[in-house]
Structures are given as C-alpha cells and as structure tokens.
C-alpha cells in the first residue's frame, strides 16, 4: 500500500461503490448508562471537522438520532459522508429486520444508508438467512446502498453463499495484531468481501514492547502504528475516541508507512481467538 493516504482514500466494494479507508466509530452508548449524546455529538463533530467522512453507528449504541443531527449541523453534504448502521441480533427475522432498517433511517433522518450490517449472527441458520434477506430486499428498495454483516465466521458466510444470496459487501470483525482472524480474512479476501476492523487500537492497550518499539522507530504513537498495520493489511480500521487530540492524531497516517520488518514483528503477535478483547464469532452455532 502506498503511504499516500488521505480522507479521500477509499476501497471498492463489490457493488462498485467505495468505502472510505478511515472509519470513525461512535459506540459510546453501547452497554453504558451515560447519555450517548454527551459524547457522540462533540466527538463526531470534531471528527468531521478534522476530515473523517466514514461514520459507523448502530441501533444498539442508542445514538443514531445524534449522528444524524451532527451530520446535518456540520454543513457537509450528506452524499459526502459514508454512514453505516446495524440491526441488532435481537431484531432477527425478516419482519423485525425490515422494520429495523426503517427505524434506523427515521432516527438518522436519512433517505438511505451507505451500509447496513447485521450486528452479530443470530442463533440458527434460518433466522440468520431471514434477517439477511430483509437487508437484501431493503437494498433493492433503495433504502440501503450496500449490506453486510458483523462478527460473522466462515460458516455463517457460507450459509449466505449456499442460499444463493448476494455476498455481504463487508464483514466487520475484531482485528488487531493480537487477534488477526486469519481464517475469516482469507475467506473474505477470496470472495470479494471487504474486512472492517473494530478494536483496531486494542482499546488503548498500547504498552506492548513490540508496538512501543515500532512506534519509537517511526516517531509515532502506538495507536498510529496499529492503525497503519491495519491499513497495510488491507483492512478498513474503525477508530473511536472522545479526545480531540487523539481524533486528530489517529488520522495522521499519510507521510509514513511500516516496513517489512515492522509488519513481521506485528504479525508475530497473533494469539488467535485467545487474543480477542471483545466478542468473538467463533462459537456461534
């Protein structure tokens, strides 16, 4: 990958649409008690000001309304911002998922979404396929530009293929040097599915000696090293922060790159599923 990265840098999806390489996540209200508006709006406003044009939210984050408001208040044309949301697994099933799409659009105040994902695989093949079919039909209706999944393992993806349905444009999974999801990544690469990486900076656990050493070598901070690793591995990393300085520094990736030795050292940190710090799809039946 060239070191020349900007906020305009994108990756093609199978549909012919393009997804910006740098994503800004707004999972502030996920499983927490505080009002998600208190963190979502100022953080997203700063991210948009800095130049991010890829925003990742979900119904479970309880902040779609605030994301929509913030985008409108930014004055940036809607078509210049790539917005993702997600249907929760609790809304699995055709009718529930179809309704969830409309709920997200209404909350955001948008006519369409650039990408809509199943947040995690519902339990049971039939339920997973019914949920996915609802997204396929919502795409045909023009409500969604692209559809995809999150936390899907290979056998979940094979179900979609076996049912003769279009492949997901994206599979969003936890990926960083300690949890590289190699089997899932290899499958996605072979089938034209873009891999988005969440927890790309390991939720701030940046004190590992290898990461620290590579950071010192390039005079960068550890988070920048992890994001650059993700980009050079061909992923679309999602970053999240409420710190304005961190929001800016996480995007300072355009004047340098990791060399072969750096990549080998970071690749060597993989612990497989044992390295996951969030939720892992391996055991979903």
C-alpha positions as CSV (number, residue, x, y, z in Angstrom):
1,X,0.0,0.0,0.0
2,X,1.2,3.5,-0.8
3,X,1.9,5.8,2.1
4,X,-0.1,8.5,0.3
5,X,-3.3,8.2,2.3
6,X,-6.0,10.9,2.7
7,X,-9.5,11.2,3.9
8,X,-10.5,10.7,0.2
9,X,-8.8,7.3,0.1
10,X,-11.3,4.6,-0.5
11,X,-11.6,0.9,-1.1
12,X,-14.0,-0.5,-3.7
13,X,-17.0,-2.7,-2.7
14,X,-18.3,-5.5,-4.9
15,X,-21.3,-3.2,-5.9
16,X,-19.0,-0.7,-7.4
17,X,-19.5,1.8,-4.5
18,X,-16.5,2.8,-2.5
19,X,-15.9,2.9,1.3
20,X,-13.5,5.4,2.9
21,X,-10.5,3.7,4.4
22,X,-10.6,5.5,7.7
23,X,-13.7,5.0,9.7
24,X,-14.9,6.8,12.9
25,X,-16.9,4.7,15.3
26,X,-19.4,6.2,17.7
27,X,-20.1,3.2,20.1
28,X,-20.3,5.5,23.1
29,X,-23.7,4.3,24.3
30,X,-23.1,0.6,23.9
31,X,-23.9,-1.1,27.2
32,X,-23.3,2.1,29.2
33,X,-25.5,4.2,31.3
34,X,-24.4,7.7,30.3
35,X,-26.4,9.7,27.7
36,X,-24.7,8.8,24.4
37,X,-25.4,12.3,23.1
38,X,-22.9,13.7,25.6
39,X,-20.0,12.0,23.9
40,X,-21.4,11.3,20.4
41,X,-22.1,14.8,19.2
42,X,-18.9,16.7,20.2
43,X,-16.7,13.7,19.2
44,X,-18.3,13.2,15.8
45,X,-18.3,17.0,15.2
46,X,-14.6,17.1,15.8
47,X,-14.0,14.0,13.6
48,X,-16.0,15.6,10.7
49,X,-14.1,18.9,11.2
50,X,-10.8,17.0,11.0
51,X,-11.8,15.3,7.8
52,X,-13.3,11.9,8.6
53,X,-16.0,11.0,6.1
54,X,-16.9,7.5,7.3
55,X,-19.1,7.1,10.3
56,X,-20.0,3.8,12.0
57,X,-23.0,3.6,14.3
58,X,-25.7,1.0,15.3
59,X,-29.1,0.9,16.9
60,X,-27.5,-0.7,20.0
61,X,-25.4,2.4,20.5
62,X,-28.6,4.5,21.1
63,X,-27.2,7.4,19.2
64,X,-28.4,7.3,15.6
65,X,-30.5,10.4,16.2
66,X,-27.5,12.3,17.4
67,X,-25.4,11.1,14.5
68,X,-27.9,12.4,12.0
69,X,-28.2,15.7,13.8
70,X,-24.4,16.1,13.9
71,X,-24.0,15.4,10.2
72,X,-26.7,17.9,9.3
73,X,-25.2,20.5,11.6
74,X,-21.8,20.0,10.1
75,X,-23.0,21.6,6.8
76,X,-21.2,18.8,4.9
77,X,-23.5,17.4,2.1
78,X,-25.0,14.0,3.1
79,X,-23.6,12.3,-0.1
80,X,-20.1,13.1,1.0
81,X,-20.3,11.1,4.2
82,X,-20.4,7.3,4.2
83,X,-22.7,6.2,7.1
84,X,-23.1,2.7,8.5
85,X,-25.6,1.4,11.0
86,X,-26.6,-2.1,12.2
87,X,-29.6,-4.2,13.0
88,X,-29.3,-5.8,16.5
89,X,-29.5,-9.5,16.7
90,X,-32.5,-9.0,19.0
91,X,-34.4,-7.9,15.8
92,X,-33.5,-11.1,13.9
93,X,-36.1,-12.4,11.5
94,X,-37.4,-10.9,8.2
95,X,-40.1,-8.7,9.5
96,X,-38.2,-7.4,12.5
97,X,-35.1,-6.7,10.4
98,X,-37.1,-4.9,7.7
99,X,-38.6,-2.7,10.4
100,X,-35.2,-2.1,12.0
101,X,-34.0,-0.6,8.7
102,X,-36.9,1.9,8.7
103,X,-36.3,2.7,12.4
104,X,-32.6,3.5,11.7
105,X,-33.5,5.7,8.7
106,X,-36.1,7.6,10.7
107,X,-33.7,8.1,13.7
108,X,-30.9,9.3,11.5
109,X,-33.3,11.4,9.3
110,X,-31.9,9.9,6.1
111,X,-33.4,8.6,2.9
112,X,-30.8,5.9,2.6
113,X,-27.8,4.4,4.4
114,X,-24.5,3.6,2.6
115,X,-24.1,0.4,4.5
116,X,-26.3,-1.6,6.9
117,X,-25.0,-4.6,8.8
118,X,-26.3,-7.5,10.9
119,X,-24.6,-6.6,14.2
120,X,-23.9,-10.2,15.2
121,X,-25.1,-13.6,13.9
122,X,-28.5,-14.6,15.2
123,X,-28.6,-18.1,16.5
124,X,-29.8,-20.6,13.9
125,X,-29.3,-20.8,10.2
126,X,-32.9,-20.0,9.2
127,X,-33.1,-16.9,11.4
128,X,-29.8,-15.6,10.1
129,X,-30.9,-16.1,6.5
130,X,-34.3,-14.5,7.1
131,X,-32.6,-11.5,8.6
132,X,-30.1,-11.2,5.7
133,X,-32.9,-11.5,3.1
134,X,-34.6,-8.5,4.7
135,X,-31.5,-6.4,4.1
136,X,-31.3,-7.7,0.5
137,X,-34.8,-6.5,-0.1
138,X,-34.2,-3.2,1.6
139,X,-31.2,-2.7,-0.7
140,X,-33.4,-3.5,-3.7
141,X,-35.9,-0.9,-2.5
142,X,-33.2,1.8,-2.5
143,X,-33.0,2.2,1.3
144,X,-29.5,0.8,1.5
145,X,-26.6,1.2,-0.9
146,X,-24.8,-1.8,0.4
147,X,-25.4,-4.5,3.0
148,X,-23.1,-6.7,5.1
149,X,-22.5,-8.5,8.4
150,X,-20.5,-8.1,11.6
151,X,-18.9,-10.8,13.7
152,X,-19.6,-13.5,11.1
153,X,-17.4,-16.5,10.9
154,X,-16.7,-18.5,7.8
155,X,-19.6,-21.0,8.3
156,X,-22.0,-18.0,8.7
157,X,-20.8,-16.6,5.4
158,X,-21.1,-19.9,3.7
159,X,-24.7,-20.1,4.6
160,X,-25.4,-16.9,2.7
161,X,-23.5,-18.3,-0.3
162,X,-25.3,-21.6,-0.1
163,X,-28.7,-19.9,-0.1
164,X,-27.8,-18.2,-3.4
165,X,-27.9,-14.7,-1.9
166,X,-25.6,-11.9,-2.8
167,X,-22.4,-11.8,-0.8
168,X,-22.1,-9.3,2.0
169,X,-20.1,-6.2,0.9
170,X,-18.4,-6.1,4.3
171,X,-17.7,-8.3,7.3
172,X,-16.9,-6.2,10.4
173,X,-14.9,-8.1,13.0
174,X,-12.4,-7.5,15.8
175,X,-8.9,-7.4,14.2
176,X,-5.6,-6.2,15.5
177,X,-2.1,-7.8,15.8
178,X,-3.2,-9.9,18.8
179,X,-6.3,-11.2,17.1
180,X,-5.9,-11.4,13.3
181,X,-8.8,-13.7,12.4
182,X,-6.8,-15.2,9.6
183,X,-9.3,-17.8,8.5
184,X,-12.1,-15.3,8.3
185,X,-9.9,-12.8,6.5
186,X,-8.7,-15.3,3.9
187,X,-12.3,-16.3,3.2
188,X,-13.4,-12.7,2.8
189,X,-10.5,-11.8,0.6
190,X,-11.2,-14.8,-1.7
191,X,-14.9,-13.8,-2.0
192,X,-14.6,-10.1,-2.5
193,X,-15.8,-9.2,1.0
194,X,-14.2,-6.1,2.5
195,X,-12.9,-6.6,6.1
196,X,-13.6,-3.8,8.6
197,X,-11.5,-3.9,11.7
198,X,-13.0,-2.8,15.1
199,X,-11.0,-2.6,18.3
200,X,-8.2,-1.7,15.8
201,X,-6.2,0.0,18.6
202,X,-6.9,-2.7,21.1
203,X,-9.0,-0.2,23.2
204,X,-5.9,1.7,24.3
205,X,-3.8,-1.3,25.5
206,X,-0.8,0.1,23.7
207,X,2.1,-0.7,26.0
208,X,3.3,-4.0,24.4
209,X,7.1,-3.7,23.9
210,X,6.9,-4.6,20.2
211,X,4.3,-2.0,19.5
212,X,6.2,0.6,21.6
213,X,9.5,-0.2,19.8
214,X,8.0,0.2,16.3
215,X,6.3,3.5,17.4
216,X,9.7,4.8,18.7
217,X,11.4,3.8,15.4
218,X,9.0,5.9,13.4
219,X,8.5,8.6,16.0
220,X,4.8,7.9,16.0
221,X,2.4,6.9,18.8
222,X,1.4,3.2,19.3
223,X,-2.2,3.8,18.1
224,X,-0.9,5.2,14.8
225,X,1.2,2.1,14.4
226,X,-1.8,-0.2,15.0
227,X,-4.0,1.7,12.5
228,X,-1.2,1.8,9.9
229,X,-0.8,-2.0,10.4
230,X,-4.5,-2.5,9.8
231,X,-4.4,-0.4,6.6
232,X,-1.4,-2.1,5.2
233,X,-3.0,-5.5,5.8
234,X,-5.9,-4.3,3.6
235,X,-8.5,-3.7,6.3
236,X,-10.8,-0.7,6.9
237,X,-10.0,0.2,10.5
238,X,-12.6,1.9,12.7
239,X,-11.3,4.3,15.3
240,X,-13.1,5.8,18.3
241,X,-12.2,8.5,20.7
242,X,-13.7,11.4,22.6
243,X,-10.3,13.1,22.9
244,X,-9.9,15.8,20.2
245,X,-6.1,15.4,20.1
246,X,-6.5,11.7,19.7
247,X,-9.1,12.0,17.0
248,X,-6.7,14.1,15.0
249,X,-3.6,12.0,15.6
250,X,-5.3,8.8,14.7
251,X,-5.7,10.2,11.2
252,X,-2.1,11.3,10.7
253,X,-1.1,8.4,8.5
254,X,-0.2,10.0,5.2
255,X,3.5,10.6,5.4
256,X,4.9,7.3,6.5
257,X,4.5,3.5,6.4
258,X,5.6,0.4,8.2
259,X,8.4,-1.6,6.6
260,X,8.7,-5.3,6.1
261,X,10.4,-5.9,9.4
262,X,7.8,-3.9,11.3
263,X,5.0,-5.9,9.7
264,X,6.7,-9.2,10.5
265,X,7.1,-8.2,14.2
266,X,3.5,-7.1,14.5
267,X,2.2,-10.1,12.6
268,X,4.1,-12.3,15.1
269,X,1.9,-11.1,18.0
270,X,-1.2,-13.1,16.9
271,X,-2.8,-15.2,19.6
272,X,-5.7,-16.3,17.5
273,X,-9.1,-16.2,19.2
274,X,-7.3,-16.0,22.6
275,X,-6.2,-12.5,21.6
276,X,-9.7,-11.2,21.3
277,X,-10.7,-8.4,23.8
278,X,-14.3,-8.1,22.7
279,X,-16.8,-10.6,21.4
280,X,-15.7,-13.4,19.0
281,X,-17.9,-15.2,16.5
282,X,-16.1,-18.5,16.7
283,X,-18.6,-20.3,18.9
284,X,-21.9,-19.1,17.4
285,X,-23.7,-22.2,16.1
